[in-house]
Amino acid sequence: MEQLGAFIPLILMFVIFYFLLIRPQQKRQKQVRQMQSELKKGDAVVTIGGFHGTIHAIDENTVVLQAGDGSKLTYDRSAIREVSVN
């Protein structure tokens, strides 16, 4: 019985750690994956590197972004951080 009492604080710390750190991170990753799967041509986006552009073309793994000067750059779909609201 004493051994079980020694594990209770450890178990409690794990439960607190899960609800404060792990679970919110999993929810955020799910939201990012959903946003990246819903990308479409014409969306204004920001990459993880800070590049702002408009989606010119898109396929399963890559997106072609068009900059304000008309130049086009190809990125992995996972490099899109957010869809910006203009």
PDB file of N, CA, C and O in Angstrom:
ATOM      1  N   MET A   1       0.818  -1.193   0.000  1.00  0.00           N
ATOM      2  CA  MET A   1       0.000   0.000   0.000  1.00  0.00           C
ATOM      3  C   MET A   1       0.869   1.267   0.000  1.00  0.00           C
ATOM      4  O   MET A   1       0.520   2.275  -0.615  1.00  0.00           O
ATOM      5  N   GLU A   2       2.006   1.193   0.702  1.00  0.00           N
ATOM      6  CA  GLU A   2       2.901   2.341   0.736  1.00  0.00           C
ATOM      7  C   GLU A   2       3.493   2.637  -0.642  1.00  0.00           C
ATOM      8  O   GLU A   2       3.738   3.796  -0.978  1.00  0.00           O
ATOM      9  N   GLN A   3       3.725   1.584  -1.446  1.00  0.00           N
ATOM     10  CA  GLN A   3       4.271   1.781  -2.783  1.00  0.00           C
ATOM     11  C   GLN A   3       3.301   2.541  -3.674  1.00  0.00           C
ATOM     12  O   GLN A   3       3.716   3.378  -4.476  1.00  0.00           O
ATOM     13  N   LEU A   4       2.032   2.258  -3.541  1.00  0.00           N
ATOM     14  CA  LEU A   4       1.018   2.962  -4.324  1.00  0.00           C
ATOM     15  C   LEU A   4       1.000   4.439  -3.945  1.00  0.00           C
ATOM     16  O   LEU A   4       0.845   5.300  -4.811  1.00  0.00           O
ATOM     17  N   GLY A   5       1.157   4.736  -2.663  1.00  0.00           N
ATOM     18  CA  GLY A   5       1.194   6.121  -2.198  1.00  0.00           C
ATOM     19  C   GLY A   5       2.369   6.890  -2.766  1.00  0.00           C
ATOM     20  O   GLY A   5       2.285   8.106  -2.937  1.00  0.00           O
ATOM     21  N   ALA A   6       3.449   6.212  -3.057  1.00  0.00           N
ATOM     22  CA  ALA A   6       4.617   6.867  -3.636  1.00  0.00           C
ATOM     23  C   ALA A   6       4.393   7.220  -5.102  1.00  0.00           C
ATOM     24  O   ALA A   6       5.004   8.163  -5.607  1.00  0.00           O
ATOM     25  N   PHE A   7       3.539   6.490  -5.786  1.00  0.00           N
ATOM     26  CA  PHE A   7       3.283   6.746  -7.207  1.00  0.00           C
ATOM     27  C   PHE A   7       2.174   7.762  -7.455  1.00  0.00           C
ATOM     28  O   PHE A   7       2.070   8.293  -8.561  1.00  0.00           O
ATOM     29  N   ILE A   8       1.356   8.042  -6.468  1.00  0.00           N
ATOM     30  CA  ILE A   8       0.246   8.981  -6.657  1.00  0.00           C
ATOM     31  C   ILE A   8       0.730  10.368  -7.076  1.00  0.00           C
ATOM     32  O   ILE A   8       0.166  10.923  -8.019  1.00  0.00           O
ATOM     33  N   PRO A   9       1.746  10.965  -6.431  1.00  0.00           N
ATOM     34  CA  PRO A   9       2.215  12.283  -6.903  1.00  0.00           C
ATOM     35  C   PRO A   9       2.747  12.236  -8.337  1.00  0.00           C
ATOM     36  O   PRO A   9       2.548  13.178  -9.104  1.00  0.00           O
ATOM     37  N   LEU A  10       3.408  11.164  -8.693  1.00  0.00           N
ATOM     38  CA  LEU A  10       3.923  11.027 -10.057  1.00  0.00           C
ATOM     39  C   LEU A  10       2.786  10.942 -11.058  1.00  0.00           C
ATOM     40  O   LEU A  10       2.835  11.583 -12.108  1.00  0.00           O
ATOM     41  N   ILE A  11       1.779  10.171 -10.750  1.00  0.00           N
ATOM     42  CA  ILE A  11       0.617  10.045 -11.631  1.00  0.00           C
ATOM     43  C   ILE A  11      -0.116  11.379 -11.731  1.00  0.00           C
ATOM     44  O   ILE A  11      -0.540  11.770 -12.819  1.00  0.00           O
ATOM     45  N   LEU A  12      -0.269  12.068 -10.628  1.00  0.00           N
ATOM     46  CA  LEU A  12      -0.931  13.373 -10.618  1.00  0.00           C
ATOM     47  C   LEU A  12      -0.162  14.379 -11.466  1.00  0.00           C
ATOM     48  O   LEU A  12      -0.763  15.156 -12.207  1.00  0.00           O
ATOM     49  N   MET A  13       1.172  14.366 -11.357  1.00  0.00           N
ATOM     50  CA  MET A  13       1.982  15.268 -12.185  1.00  0.00           C
ATOM     51  C   MET A  13       1.804  14.956 -13.666  1.00  0.00           C
ATOM     52  O   MET A  13       1.729  15.877 -14.480  1.00  0.00           O
ATOM     53  N   PHE A  14       1.737  13.676 -14.033  1.00  0.00           N
ATOM     54  CA  PHE A  14       1.541  13.315 -15.431  1.00  0.00           C
ATOM     55  C   PHE A  14       0.181  13.789 -15.935  1.00  0.00           C
ATOM     56  O   PHE A  14       0.085  14.297 -17.052  1.00  0.00           O
ATOM     57  N   VAL A  15      -0.857  13.636 -15.141  1.00  0.00           N
ATOM     58  CA  VAL A  15      -2.200  14.078 -15.538  1.00  0.00           C
ATOM     59  C   VAL A  15      -2.221  15.588 -15.742  1.00  0.00           C
ATOM     60  O   VAL A  15      -2.787  16.068 -16.724  1.00  0.00           O
ATOM     61  N   ILE A  16      -1.619  16.334 -14.840  1.00  0.00           N
ATOM     62  CA  ILE A  16      -1.558  17.795 -14.981  1.00  0.00           C
ATOM     63  C   ILE A  16      -0.754  18.173 -16.215  1.00  0.00           C
ATOM     64  O   ILE A  16      -1.161  19.052 -16.975  1.00  0.00           O
ATOM     65  N   PHE A  17       0.371  17.526 -16.420  1.00  0.00           N
ATOM     66  CA  PHE A  17       1.211  17.771 -17.595  1.00  0.00           C
ATOM     67  C   PHE A  17       0.427  17.516 -18.880  1.00  0.00           C
ATOM     68  O   PHE A  17       0.524  18.289 -19.834  1.00  0.00           O
ATOM     69  N   TYR A  18      -0.348  16.433 -18.904  1.00  0.00           N
ATOM     70  CA  TYR A  18      -1.129  16.093 -20.092  1.00  0.00           C
ATOM     71  C   TYR A  18      -2.143  17.186 -20.412  1.00  0.00           C
ATOM     72  O   TYR A  18      -2.233  17.626 -21.558  1.00  0.00           O
ATOM     73  N   PHE A  19      -2.899  17.626 -19.422  1.00  0.00           N
ATOM     74  CA  PHE A  19      -3.955  18.605 -19.681  1.00  0.00           C
ATOM     75  C   PHE A  19      -3.440  20.015 -19.916  1.00  0.00           C
ATOM     76  O   PHE A  19      -4.118  20.810 -20.567  1.00  0.00           O
ATOM     77  N   LEU A  20      -2.267  20.346 -19.407  1.00  0.00           N
ATOM     78  CA  LEU A  20      -1.732  21.691 -19.603  1.00  0.00           C
ATOM     79  C   LEU A  20      -0.839  21.826 -20.820  1.00  0.00           C
ATOM     80  O   LEU A  20      -0.739  22.916 -21.384  1.00  0.00           O
ATOM     81  N   LEU A  21      -0.180  20.744 -21.247  1.00  0.00           N
ATOM     82  CA  LEU A  21       0.779  20.851 -22.344  1.00  0.00           C
ATOM     83  C   LEU A  21       0.458  19.971 -23.544  1.00  0.00           C
ATOM     84  O   LEU A  21       0.388  20.462 -24.671  1.00  0.00           O
ATOM     85  N   ILE A  22       0.266  18.706 -23.321  1.00  0.00           N
ATOM     86  CA  ILE A  22       0.123  17.767 -24.436  1.00  0.00           C
ATOM     87  C   ILE A  22      -1.197  17.961 -25.179  1.00  0.00           C
ATOM     88  O   ILE A  22      -1.203  18.087 -26.404  1.00  0.00           O
ATOM     89  N   ARG A  23      -2.300  17.985 -24.461  1.00  0.00           N
ATOM     90  CA  ARG A  23      -3.614  18.077 -25.103  1.00  0.00           C
ATOM     91  C   ARG A  23      -3.785  19.375 -25.910  1.00  0.00           C
ATOM     92  O   ARG A  23      -4.247  19.300 -27.048  1.00  0.00           O
ATOM     93  N   PRO A  24      -3.437  20.561 -25.381  1.00  0.00           N
ATOM     94  CA  PRO A  24      -3.563  21.776 -26.196  1.00  0.00           C
ATOM     95  C   PRO A  24      -2.689  21.737 -27.451  1.00  0.00           C
ATOM     96  O   PRO A  24      -3.097  22.239 -28.499  1.00  0.00           O
ATOM     97  N   GLN A  25      -1.492  21.148 -27.358  1.00  0.00           N
ATOM     98  CA  GLN A  25      -0.624  21.046 -28.524  1.00  0.00           C
ATOM     99  C   GLN A  25      -1.233  20.143 -29.585  1.00  0.00           C
ATOM    100  O   GLN A  25      -1.142  20.443 -30.775  1.00  0.00           O
ATOM    101  N   GLN A  26      -1.852  19.042 -29.174  1.00  0.00           N
ATOM    102  CA  GLN A  26      -2.503  18.142 -30.124  1.00  0.00           C
ATOM    103  C   GLN A  26      -3.667  18.837 -30.806  1.00  0.00           C
ATOM    104  O   GLN A  26      -3.874  18.654 -32.006  1.00  0.00           O
ATOM    105  N   LYS A  27      -4.435  19.631 -30.065  1.00  0.00           N
ATOM    106  CA  LYS A  27      -5.559  20.363 -30.661  1.00  0.00           C
ATOM    107  C   LYS A  27      -5.058  21.369 -31.690  1.00  0.00           C
ATOM    108  O   LYS A  27      -5.658  21.517 -32.754  1.00  0.00           O
ATOM    109  N   ARG A  28      -3.960  22.063 -31.380  1.00  0.00           N
ATOM    110  CA  ARG A  28      -3.393  23.050 -32.305  1.00  0.00           C
ATOM    111  C   ARG A  28      -2.880  22.362 -33.575  1.00  0.00           C
ATOM    112  O   ARG A  28      -3.095  22.868 -34.676  1.00  0.00           O
ATOM    113  N   GLN A  29      -2.210  21.223 -33.434  1.00  0.00           N
ATOM    114  CA  GLN A  29      -1.724  20.490 -34.601  1.00  0.00           C
ATOM    115  C   GLN A  29      -2.886  20.035 -35.477  1.00  0.00           C
ATOM    116  O   GLN A  29      -2.782  20.069 -36.703  1.00  0.00           O
ATOM    117  N   LYS A  30      -3.981  19.613 -34.873  1.00  0.00           N
ATOM    118  CA  LYS A  30      -5.156  19.190 -35.632  1.00  0.00           C
ATOM    119  C   LYS A  30      -5.737  20.371 -36.406  1.00  0.00           C
ATOM    120  O   LYS A  30      -6.129  20.215 -37.562  1.00  0.00           O
ATOM    121  N   GLN A  31      -5.797  21.552 -35.782  1.00  0.00           N
ATOM    122  CA  GLN A  31      -6.306  22.733 -36.463  1.00  0.00           C
ATOM    123  C   GLN A  31      -5.416  23.122 -37.641  1.00  0.00           C
ATOM    124  O   GLN A  31      -5.923  23.503 -38.696  1.00  0.00           O
ATOM    125  N   VAL A  32      -4.101  23.032 -37.475  1.00  0.00           N
ATOM    126  CA  VAL A  32      -3.171  23.377 -38.551  1.00  0.00           C
ATOM    127  C   VAL A  32      -3.321  22.401 -39.709  1.00  0.00           C
ATOM    128  O   VAL A  32      -3.366  22.819 -40.866  1.00  0.00           O
ATOM    129  N   ARG A  33      -3.399  21.100 -39.412  1.00  0.00           N
ATOM    130  CA  ARG A  33      -3.588  20.106 -40.478  1.00  0.00           C
ATOM    131  C   ARG A  33      -4.893  20.343 -41.231  1.00  0.00           C
ATOM    132  O   ARG A  33      -4.936  20.210 -42.454  1.00  0.00           O
ATOM    133  N   GLN A  34      -5.954  20.694 -40.511  1.00  0.00           N
ATOM    134  CA  GLN A  34      -7.235  20.953 -41.163  1.00  0.00           C
ATOM    135  C   GLN A  34      -7.129  22.189 -42.052  1.00  0.00           C
ATOM    136  O   GLN A  34      -7.615  22.173 -43.183  1.00  0.00           O
ATOM    137  N   MET A  35      -6.502  23.259 -41.562  1.00  0.00           N
ATOM    138  CA  MET A  35      -6.335  24.476 -42.355  1.00  0.00           C
ATOM    139  C   MET A  35      -5.538  24.176 -43.616  1.00  0.00           C
ATOM    140  O   MET A  35      -5.890  24.647 -44.697  1.00  0.00           O
ATOM    141  N   GLN A  36      -4.452  23.387 -43.488  1.00  0.00           N
ATOM    142  CA  GLN A  36      -3.622  23.074 -44.644  1.00  0.00           C
ATOM    143  C   GLN A  36      -4.366  22.196 -45.642  1.00  0.00           C
ATOM    144  O   GLN A  36      -4.111  22.292 -46.842  1.00  0.00           O
ATOM    145  N   SER A  37      -5.260  21.360 -45.190  1.00  0.00           N
ATOM    146  CA  SER A  37      -6.015  20.505 -46.115  1.00  0.00           C
ATOM    147  C   SER A  37      -7.115  21.280 -46.832  1.00  0.00           C
ATOM    148  O   SER A  37      -7.579  20.850 -47.888  1.00  0.00           O
ATOM    149  N   GLU A  38      -7.545  22.420 -46.274  1.00  0.00           N
ATOM    150  CA  GLU A  38      -8.621  23.208 -46.867  1.00  0.00           C
ATOM    151  C   GLU A  38      -8.120  24.354 -47.731  1.00  0.00           C
ATOM    152  O   GLU A  38      -8.917  25.177 -48.181  1.00  0.00           O
ATOM    153  N   LEU A  39      -6.806  24.424 -47.975  1.00  0.00           N
ATOM    154  CA  LEU A  39      -6.259  25.491 -48.807  1.00  0.00           C
ATOM    155  C   LEU A  39      -6.813  25.385 -50.223  1.00  0.00           C
ATOM    156  O   LEU A  39      -7.054  24.289 -50.729  1.00  0.00           O
ATOM    157  N   LYS A  40      -7.011  26.549 -50.857  1.00  0.00           N
ATOM    158  CA  LYS A  40      -7.506  26.566 -52.238  1.00  0.00           C
ATOM    159  C   LYS A  40      -6.864  27.721 -53.001  1.00  0.00           C
ATOM    160  O   LYS A  40      -6.318  28.655 -52.413  1.00  0.00           O
ATOM    161  N   LYS A  41      -6.944  27.631 -54.299  1.00  0.00           N
ATOM    162  CA  LYS A  41      -6.369  28.656 -55.165  1.00  0.00           C
ATOM    163  C   LYS A  41      -6.996  30.012 -54.845  1.00  0.00           C
ATOM    164  O   LYS A  41      -8.213  30.129 -54.701  1.00  0.00           O
ATOM    165  N   GLY A  42      -6.141  31.039 -54.737  1.00  0.00           N
ATOM    166  CA  GLY A  42      -6.607  32.384 -54.460  1.00  0.00           C
ATOM    167  C   GLY A  42      -6.523  32.787 -52.997  1.00  0.00           C
ATOM    168  O   GLY A  42      -6.673  33.967 -52.679  1.00  0.00           O
ATOM    169  N   ASP A  43      -6.286  31.834 -52.094  1.00  0.00           N
ATOM    170  CA  ASP A  43      -6.148  32.164 -50.671  1.00  0.00           C
ATOM    171  C   ASP A  43      -4.876  32.962 -50.435  1.00  0.00           C
ATOM    172  O   ASP A  43      -3.825  32.646 -50.993  1.00  0.00           O
ATOM    173  N   ALA A  44      -4.971  33.991 -49.610  1.00  0.00           N
ATOM    174  CA  ALA A  44      -3.793  34.737 -49.181  1.00  0.00           C
ATOM    175  C   ALA A  44      -3.244  34.019 -47.956  1.00  0.00           C
ATOM    176  O   ALA A  44      -3.975  33.777 -46.995  1.00  0.00           O
ATOM    177  N   VAL A  45      -1.948  33.675 -47.987  1.00  0.00           N
ATOM    178  CA  VAL A  45      -1.365  32.877 -46.927  1.00  0.00           C
ATOM    179  C   VAL A  45      -0.048  33.476 -46.444  1.00  0.00           C
ATOM    180  O   VAL A  45       0.545  34.336 -47.094  1.00  0.00           O
ATOM    181  N   VAL A  46       0.392  32.989 -45.270  1.00  0.00           N
ATOM    182  CA  VAL A  46       1.692  33.331 -44.713  1.00  0.00           C
ATOM    183  C   VAL A  46       2.413  32.023 -44.439  1.00  0.00           C
ATOM    184  O   VAL A  46       1.839  31.112 -43.842  1.00  0.00           O
ATOM    185  N   THR A  47       3.673  31.919 -44.870  1.00  0.00           N
ATOM    186  CA  THR A  47       4.442  30.703 -44.631  1.00  0.00           C
ATOM    187  C   THR A  47       5.113  30.768 -43.264  1.00  0.00           C
ATOM    188  O   THR A  47       5.099  31.805 -42.602  1.00  0.00           O
ATOM    189  N   ILE A  48       5.701  29.644 -42.849  1.00  0.00           N
ATOM    190  CA  ILE A  48       6.406  29.614 -41.569  1.00  0.00           C
ATOM    191  C   ILE A  48       7.640  30.511 -41.599  1.00  0.00           C
ATOM    192  O   ILE A  48       8.154  30.886 -40.545  1.00  0.00           O
ATOM    193  N   GLY A  49       8.116  30.856 -42.778  1.00  0.00           N
ATOM    194  CA  GLY A  49       9.259  31.755 -42.911  1.00  0.00           C
ATOM    195  C   GLY A  49       8.865  33.218 -42.981  1.00  0.00           C
ATOM    196  O   GLY A  49       9.731  34.092 -43.038  1.00  0.00           O
ATOM    197  N   GLY A  50       7.547  33.499 -42.978  1.00  0.00           N
ATOM    198  CA  GLY A  50       7.080  34.877 -42.999  1.00  0.00           C
ATOM    199  C   GLY A  50       6.755  35.417 -44.376  1.00  0.00           C
ATOM    200  O   GLY A  50       6.444  36.602 -44.503  1.00  0.00           O
ATOM    201  N   PHE A  51       6.815  34.591 -45.416  1.00  0.00           N
ATOM    202  CA  PHE A  51       6.501  35.043 -46.771  1.00  0.00           C
ATOM    203  C   PHE A  51       4.989  35.173 -46.933  1.00  0.00           C
ATOM    204  O   PHE A  51       4.246  34.242 -46.623  1.00  0.00           O
ATOM    205  N   HIS A  52       4.539  36.323 -47.417  1.00  0.00           N
ATOM    206  CA  HIS A  52       3.122  36.560 -47.686  1.00  0.00           C
ATOM    207  C   HIS A  52       2.893  36.425 -49.184  1.00  0.00           C
ATOM    208  O   HIS A  52       3.607  37.025 -49.988  1.00  0.00           O
ATOM    209  N   GLY A  53       1.898  35.637 -49.550  1.00  0.00           N
ATOM    210  CA  GLY A  53       1.608  35.447 -50.960  1.00  0.00           C
ATOM    211  C   GLY A  53       0.210  34.910 -51.163  1.00  0.00           C
ATOM    212  O   GLY A  53      -0.527  34.655 -50.210  1.00  0.00           O
ATOM    213  N   THR A  54      -0.138  34.743 -52.424  1.00  0.00           N
ATOM    214  CA  THR A  54      -1.436  34.214 -52.808  1.00  0.00           C
ATOM    215  C   THR A  54      -1.213  32.882 -53.506  1.00  0.00           C
ATOM    216  O   THR A  54      -0.288  32.743 -54.305  1.00  0.00           O
ATOM    217  N   ILE A  55      -2.057  31.909 -53.207  1.00  0.00           N
ATOM    218  CA  ILE A  55      -1.902  30.597 -53.825  1.00  0.00           C
ATOM    219  C   ILE A  55      -2.265  30.700 -55.304  1.00  0.00           C
ATOM    220  O   ILE A  55      -3.388  31.054 -55.662  1.00  0.00           O
ATOM    221  N   HIS A  56      -1.295  30.385 -56.146  1.00  0.00           N
ATOM    222  CA  HIS A  56      -1.487  30.402 -57.602  1.00  0.00           C
ATOM    223  C   HIS A  56      -1.884  29.011 -58.100  1.00  0.00           C
ATOM    224  O   HIS A  56      -2.737  28.882 -58.978  1.00  0.00           O
ATOM    225  N   ALA A  57      -1.264  27.975 -57.538  1.00  0.00           N
ATOM    226  CA  ALA A  57      -1.564  26.585 -57.904  1.00  0.00           C
ATOM    227  C   ALA A  57      -1.333  25.728 -56.675  1.00  0.00           C
ATOM    228  O   ALA A  57      -0.552  26.083 -55.792  1.00  0.00           O
ATOM    229  N   ILE A  58      -2.018  24.597 -56.627  1.00  0.00           N
ATOM    230  CA  ILE A  58      -1.908  23.731 -55.460  1.00  0.00           C
ATOM    231  C   ILE A  58      -2.086  22.288 -55.892  1.00  0.00           C
ATOM    232  O   ILE A  58      -2.919  21.991 -56.748  1.00  0.00           O
ATOM    233  N   ASP A  59      -1.301  21.380 -55.299  1.00  0.00           N
ATOM    234  CA  ASP A  59      -1.528  19.951 -55.497  1.00  0.00           C
ATOM    235  C   ASP A  59      -1.423  19.261 -54.141  1.00  0.00           C
ATOM    236  O   ASP A  59      -1.474  19.926 -53.106  1.00  0.00           O
ATOM    237  N   GLU A  60      -1.281  17.972 -54.133  1.00  0.00           N
ATOM    238  CA  GLU A  60      -1.340  17.210 -52.883  1.00  0.00           C
ATOM    239  C   GLU A  60      -0.267  17.622 -51.874  1.00  0.00           C
ATOM    240  O   GLU A  60      -0.550  17.711 -50.680  1.00  0.00           O
ATOM    241  N   ASN A  61       0.963  17.874 -52.340  1.00  0.00           N
ATOM    242  CA  ASN A  61       2.074  18.144 -51.421  1.00  0.00           C
ATOM    243  C   ASN A  61       2.666  19.539 -51.520  1.00  0.00           C
ATOM    244  O   ASN A  61       3.360  19.968 -50.599  1.00  0.00           O
ATOM    245  N   THR A  62       2.418  20.259 -52.602  1.00  0.00           N
ATOM    246  CA  THR A  62       3.057  21.557 -52.792  1.00  0.00           C
ATOM    247  C   THR A  62       2.040  22.632 -53.149  1.00  0.00           C
ATOM    248  O   THR A  62       0.940  22.356 -53.626  1.00  0.00           O
ATOM    249  N   VAL A  63       2.458  23.873 -52.897  1.00  0.00           N
ATOM    250  CA  VAL A  63       1.678  25.033 -53.324  1.00  0.00           C
ATOM    251  C   VAL A  63       2.615  25.979 -54.052  1.00  0.00           C
ATOM    252  O   VAL A  63       3.788  26.097 -53.699  1.00  0.00           O
ATOM    253  N   VAL A  64       2.100  26.643 -55.055  1.00  0.00           N
ATOM    254  CA  VAL A  64       2.847  27.679 -55.761  1.00  0.00           C
ATOM    255  C   VAL A  64       2.256  29.004 -55.314  1.00  0.00           C
ATOM    256  O   VAL A  64       1.075  29.279 -55.530  1.00  0.00           O
ATOM    257  N   LEU A  65       3.100  29.829 -54.682  1.00  0.00           N
ATOM    258  CA  LEU A  65       2.643  31.119 -54.173  1.00  0.00           C
ATOM    259  C   LEU A  65       3.111  32.224 -55.099  1.00  0.00           C
ATOM    260  O   LEU A  65       4.233  32.208 -55.606  1.00  0.00           O
ATOM    261  N   GLN A  66       2.227  33.182 -55.305  1.00  0.00           N
ATOM    262  CA  GLN A  66       2.553  34.325 -56.148  1.00  0.00           C
ATOM    263  C   GLN A  66       2.754  35.531 -55.242  1.00  0.00           C
ATOM    264  O   GLN A  66       1.904  35.855 -54.413  1.00  0.00           O
ATOM    265  N   ALA A  67       3.894  36.185 -55.417  1.00  0.00           N
ATOM    266  CA  ALA A  67       4.211  37.377 -54.625  1.00  0.00           C
ATOM    267  C   ALA A  67       3.553  38.597 -55.269  1.00  0.00           C
ATOM    268  O   ALA A  67       2.981  38.507 -56.355  1.00  0.00           O
ATOM    269  N   GLY A  68       3.641  39.724 -54.593  1.00  0.00           N
ATOM    270  CA  GLY A  68       3.052  40.960 -55.089  1.00  0.00           C
ATOM    271  C   GLY A  68       3.647  41.418 -56.403  1.00  0.00           C
ATOM    272  O   GLY A  68       2.960  42.077 -57.184  1.00  0.00           O
ATOM    273  N   ASP A  69       4.905  41.092 -56.676  1.00  0.00           N
ATOM    274  CA  ASP A  69       5.542  41.513 -57.929  1.00  0.00           C
ATOM    275  C   ASP A  69       5.312  40.521 -59.057  1.00  0.00           C
ATOM    276  O   ASP A  69       5.834  40.707 -60.157  1.00  0.00           O
ATOM    277  N   GLY A  70       4.540  39.470 -58.806  1.00  0.00           N
ATOM    278  CA  GLY A  70       4.221  38.489 -59.837  1.00  0.00           C
ATOM    279  C   GLY A  70       5.112  37.269 -59.852  1.00  0.00           C
ATOM    280  O   GLY A  70       4.824  36.305 -60.560  1.00  0.00           O
ATOM    281  N   SER A  71       6.193  37.288 -59.084  1.00  0.00           N
ATOM    282  CA  SER A  71       7.062  36.114 -59.055  1.00  0.00           C
ATOM    283  C   SER A  71       6.360  34.959 -58.346  1.00  0.00           C
ATOM    284  O   SER A  71       5.519  35.172 -57.473  1.00  0.00           O
ATOM    285  N   LYS A  72       6.714  33.741 -58.730  1.00  0.00           N
ATOM    286  CA  LYS A  72       6.073  32.551 -58.183  1.00  0.00           C
ATOM    287  C   LYS A  72       7.110  31.682 -57.490  1.00  0.00           C
ATOM    288  O   LYS A  72       8.195  31.452 -58.024  1.00  0.00           O
ATOM    289  N   LEU A  73       6.774  31.204 -56.307  1.00  0.00           N
ATOM    290  CA  LEU A  73       7.654  30.356 -55.519  1.00  0.00           C
ATOM    291  C   LEU A  73       6.890  29.100 -55.123  1.00  0.00           C
ATOM    292  O   LEU A  73       5.695  29.159 -54.834  1.00  0.00           O
ATOM    293  N   THR A  74       7.580  27.966 -55.110  1.00  0.00           N
ATOM    294  CA  THR A  74       6.961  26.697 -54.741  1.00  0.00           C
ATOM    295  C   THR A  74       7.355  26.332 -53.318  1.00  0.00           C
ATOM    296  O   THR A  74       8.531  26.382 -52.958  1.00  0.00           O
ATOM    297  N   TYR A  75       6.367  25.964 -52.513  1.00  0.00           N
ATOM    298  CA  TYR A  75       6.560  25.574 -51.113  1.00  0.00           C
ATOM    299  C   TYR A  75       5.865  24.252 -50.859  1.00  0.00           C
ATOM    300  O   TYR A  75       4.930  23.883 -51.569  1.00  0.00           O
ATOM    301  N   ASP A  76       6.329  23.540 -49.840  1.00  0.00           N
ATOM    302  CA  ASP A  76       5.582  22.390 -49.348  1.00  0.00           C
ATOM    303  C   ASP A  76       4.307  22.899 -48.705  1.00  0.00           C
ATOM    304  O   ASP A  76       4.278  23.989 -48.133  1.00  0.00           O
ATOM    305  N   ARG A  77       3.267  22.112 -48.802  1.00  0.00           N
ATOM    306  CA  ARG A  77       1.990  22.495 -48.200  1.00  0.00           C
ATOM    307  C   ARG A  77       2.149  22.690 -46.688  1.00  0.00           C
ATOM    308  O   ARG A  77       1.489  23.544 -46.097  1.00  0.00           O
ATOM    309  N   SER A  78       3.024  21.898 -46.069  1.00  0.00           N
ATOM    310  CA  SER A  78       3.226  21.998 -44.620  1.00  0.00           C
ATOM    311  C   SER A  78       3.924  23.287 -44.209  1.00  0.00           C
ATOM    312  O   SER A  78       3.973  23.593 -43.018  1.00  0.00           O
ATOM    313  N   ALA A  79       4.468  24.056 -45.156  1.00  0.00           N
ATOM    314  CA  ALA A  79       5.134  25.315 -44.833  1.00  0.00           C
ATOM    315  C   ALA A  79       4.152  26.458 -44.653  1.00  0.00           C
ATOM    316  O   ALA A  79       4.554  27.554 -44.262  1.00  0.00           O
ATOM    317  N   ILE A  80       2.883  26.232 -44.925  1.00  0.00           N
ATOM    318  CA  ILE A  80       1.877  27.287 -44.753  1.00  0.00           C
ATOM    319  C   ILE A  80       1.498  27.353 -43.286  1.00  0.00           C
ATOM    320  O   ILE A  80       1.019  26.375 -42.713  1.00  0.00           O
ATOM    321  N   ARG A  81       1.717  28.514 -42.681  1.00  0.00           N
ATOM    322  CA  ARG A  81       1.427  28.700 -41.264  1.00  0.00           C
ATOM    323  C   ARG A  81      -0.015  29.137 -41.027  1.00  0.00           C
ATOM    324  O   ARG A  81      -0.670  28.666 -40.097  1.00  0.00           O
ATOM    325  N   GLU A  82      -0.514  30.060 -41.892  1.00  0.00           N
ATOM    326  CA  GLU A  82      -1.871  30.556 -41.690  1.00  0.00           C
ATOM    327  C   GLU A  82      -2.425  31.138 -42.969  1.00  0.00           C
ATOM    328  O   GLU A  82      -1.687  31.542 -43.868  1.00  0.00           O
ATOM    329  N   VAL A  83      -3.739  31.172 -43.026  1.00  0.00           N
ATOM    330  CA  VAL A  83      -4.425  31.872 -44.102  1.00  0.00           C
ATOM    331  C   VAL A  83      -4.685  33.273 -43.573  1.00  0.00           C
ATOM    332  O   VAL A  83      -5.357  33.441 -42.556  1.00  0.00           O
ATOM    333  N   SER A  84      -4.156  34.278 -44.258  1.00  0.00           N
ATOM    334  CA  SER A  84      -4.299  35.657 -43.767  1.00  0.00           C
ATOM    335  C   SER A  84      -5.614  36.237 -44.262  1.00  0.00           C
ATOM    336  O   SER A  84      -6.115  35.890 -45.332  1.00  0.00           O
ATOM    337  N   VAL A  85      -6.152  37.128 -43.450  1.00  0.00           N
ATOM    338  CA  VAL A  85      -7.400  37.804 -43.776  1.00  0.00           C
ATOM    339  C   VAL A  85      -7.065  39.205 -44.245  1.00  0.00           C
ATOM    340  O   VAL A  85      -6.540  40.016 -43.482  1.00  0.00           O
ATOM    341  N   ASN A  86      -7.367  39.485 -45.490  1.00  0.00           N
ATOM    342  CA  ASN A  86      -7.074  40.823 -46.044  1.00  0.00           C
ATOM    343  C   ASN A  86      -8.321  41.622 -46.169  1.00  0.00           C
ATOM    344  O   ASN A  86      -8.277  42.769 -46.613  1.00  0.00           O
TER     345      ASN A  86
END
